[in-house]
Structures are given as structure tokens and as C-alpha cells.
Amino acid sequence: MQEHMQPLSSLGVGPIGRVFHSQERPTGLAQLIQLLSEGGTYASPEIAAAFVPLESAGNSPYSVFRTYDGRSFLALHRQVTESVSVHSLTRKVNEYSTDERDVSGYIAAFKYSGIQFVSTTRQDVLNARSFTDFRDSCFLRWIDTFYPALDPIRISSIDLVSFLRSLDQVPGASLTLLRSTIRFPHSGSQTTERAEKLQTVLARADDEQGFLDRATIELGGTDGYTMSIARTGLLLYHCGSLSHALEDYAQLLDRAATRKAAVRSVDANPTQTYPTAVQIRFTQPIRLGLLEAASALVQTLEEDPLYSVTVMHGNPYLHVSVTDLAQGATYDVFSNGEGSLRVYPGRNAHSASLEHLLMRISQNFSDISSIEVHQTV
């Protein structure tokens, strides 16, 4: 049992079962948290669950979720224990159209293996076309609402591949990729739905000059499990040892934390212009001097409603000015056409905003393999 998880022996009929005084009960979440508090040696496929790990800047999800004052969601909140909270969500989808409908269900926030998670299960969907419908149109949308107080921990393809290679070397265990998605720099992705060995998938990615974006893995052995991992940070648990799945996933998130540590120096100079230069390199070589690649990068930034984007210069080098509208943070992004970018944080820049910008580039343009911070003053 993890020392930071409290045993909740009566969770299904006790505190969580009485949260919202209705006939519905968050039974899947009750079972999930109970399994984790007891070690989670095995869970049946019926408890299929989605997990999002969070950067919380010291804030508990419960305290942040309660600040919501918008109109897109109807939300009810309950602190169950010191480390567990449960939330009932309803979102009106396609409002004012002929396809208008309500999507609703339960989510829970808790800490496990030192990571703050928000989770939901198939059993806790109250009104939706499917578990995927609730997950994508309500659960994930709700989390996105609270940037920068809460932000999903995203991972790189480099981190994901390193993690899978470590699993592939576990004595007595066997790793199989049941489904894999290879993404290509600024040009789409390709999904393969057949059982393959890790090296087969990685060889195909190299041959096609792509990188691993997401994978459904089956780890055989005594403590095996099946789960899906995406670079967005989303984890889908399917079956097997729940506790070992989350503990292994926490190791992957530790790899991502090393990258995040590199950008935190911008917090030391919040009012100075250009105190640092952040150089990023991509997993696959990209000729940013070409119009197609440069245009794709600009489009990646412009498609995010969080940003105001101005192209200051396009040839022979790219210079883009980016403003984070939620935080008032400004950045200047430069490329000399050699396949790397330099990002100069401006006024009001801070590590959470910078990390969000870099992950926008990594997730939607091309995977970032390394981040280096250089002091310029």
C-alpha cells in the first residue's frame, strides 16, 4: 500500500457513495481508489479508466476546481478525504444546435506514487454516447479549463521510447505493442492495429522518419497489465495490475520532470526582457528554412486560441512573436533554418506558460528531443 493513499474500506457505500444524494453512485472510481489503497494487484476489464497526471503548482485539484465560474459546465464537488475528492460534471455539447445534448459523469482527484492524478472510469459515465465521448468532450475539456493553475504533464517521444525499452528489459516479463501510432513532423500520423514487438515499431518509425506518438502495451508476467499511453499524458488503463501500471507510469513522468526542470530558470527574472534563450531540438530533422515547415509551425501556434501570433520575419530566418493571452506572457521564437528553434521569454514569462508553449510545439508540430536554457545577461 502506498503510504500516501488512505485505506477506504467502505468507499463504495460510504463517503463517495453518498456524495451527491442521488441514485447514481461513482462505483467505478470507488473500486479504483479502493484497489489502489489495498495494493491494486488485479482489476477486471470492467474498471477501464482514464488518468491525467497534473502539474498543480502546489494547488489541490479540489481547491482549483471549486473556483470554476463559467457557464460551460455544471459541477458539484466533494472532498472525501484529505487526499481524495470527487466531482460530478455535466457539459452541454453543441449548444444551440440540432445536436445539442448533455454529457455527464463523475471524476476523482487523488495522489498516487507522488503524482497528482485526475481520473474517471467507464462505470462512472452517466450520460454520454460512450466512455470515449465523456472522456474527450467533458473530462479532458474540464481539465483544460484550469490552465495554468492545473496543467497536464505531457511527455516526449524520447521519454516514451526510453520507458518502453526499460519495460522490455524487465526479467520474466514480455512487452507487446497491441496498437501504435507513429506521427510525422507537421504532416499527420499513421496507426497500426496489430501485435508487434517494440523494436519492429521503432524500426518502422525510423524508416519513415517519424516518431512514436502513442501506444497500447501489454506487459506479460506476474504483475502484468494492459494500458495505453499518449504523449499528451493521457493514460488509459485496460486490465491487469492497476498499482503496477500506475507505479511504472510514474517512472515515465519522472523522466518528463527532468525536461521541465530546464525551463524553470525563467521564473527568476519575471520582468526582464530576454534574460534567457531556450534552445529546442527536434527528434526528427526539420528544415525550418523551407516555407512548408515554417508555415506549419506558424499554423500550429495560430490554431491554439490561447495564443496571439505575429510573424515578424519569414526569410531567410523565421521570427514569430507569441503572446499567451491567458497570462500576458510574451515570447519571440526564432529559427535559423537548421532544424532547431530559439525561444526568448519576454515580460511576464514564467515556467508554466513556457512549458505550455513548448509542449504545444512538441505535440502538434514535431516532437522535441532536447531543451537547453542559456543565460544571455
Phi, psi and omega in degrees: 000136177288135186293340180267001175256127180275139173297132180233072189296334181250026188302319185293329182242356183260240190305309182289324182297339181250014189302311190244013172052047178225176180287333179286147178225138176285067189292324180296315178295322178299315179294319181298311182292325177297317179300318180293321180291336181259000179113341174055047185293329179202145174220148182281162179300340181295345182262025179313130190221155174246138180233139172235119176279143188239143161271122188242358179051035178084356180269140174280143177305324180301313182292326180285315181301327182290347180277355185299129180227021179274186183245358184285331184236147164254120187229139173238144188231147176212123173278114185273310173225182180300330185248000184230130172229152180234142186224135176260125184240139170225128178233135177272118183260142179056046183300141179068018176241173180290345180258019181297134180201161176262138174240127186215158178173184181253149169227162177224150175240135180199166178250137179212136183052035177079003182248137175276120181245150163241135189219158169214162180231164179301324183290344186258013173277121183267320183210103179191163179289333180193172174300318179298321179299311179295318182300312187278322187267348181232300185303305182289324177297321179299314181297318181298336182298335192256015171295136007262003181299323175229137180213131179302144174278114180262157184235160178262163176296324177302314179296317182297314181295317179299319178297313181295323177296323178294322177294324182294343182256006180292124180300134177080000180246157178230133182251129176229135174267113182279333181208137181218145177237122176257128180254146180247142182308121177045033182207036173091191185212170180220127182251133177245126182248074174204153182289127181217157173281155183303314184296329178295316180294316182293323178296320179294320178298317179294317181298325184262007179055045176238189179216154183289123183259321179202159182205143168258120186243148174239115178258112180277159181127180184302317182253035184285171182195168173235127180208161178245137181233135177238155179295341176293348183100347181292129175245129174248116178268133182251308180192171179101205183282105183296314183296318180291326177298314181289323179294319177294320180296323178299327177294323176296319180293330175297325177295320179294328181297330178297319177295318182297326181298333183291335185262358186285347180293342179293340179291342183286340183227067188290342184247358181269149176271129178056051175287337183218160171237127182254113180261129179239141176240152186257153180299318177250141181298135181230129179269087184289353174286344178279142184301318183300313181293316180297319179295322179295322178294315178299317180297322178303318181285320183293332182284348177270116181297348179289339190246145165255127189236132176230126177275113182273329183202144182234341184205130010273359177231159180261132176225116182238132175262127184236132175242126174280105187293334180285330186243349183073013180279143181240149181216145171246125184250124181239147170223138176260010177086004183261016175090012176226163178236151169241127180248124179254110177292135178256210182293145179067006178290143176212168191297322181296317180292318179296316179300321180295319179296313180296322179288331174298316178295316183293319185284324190247350178245292176200147185297133179271126181267331181208151178228126177234136180250125181244129175284132182250352178230000000 
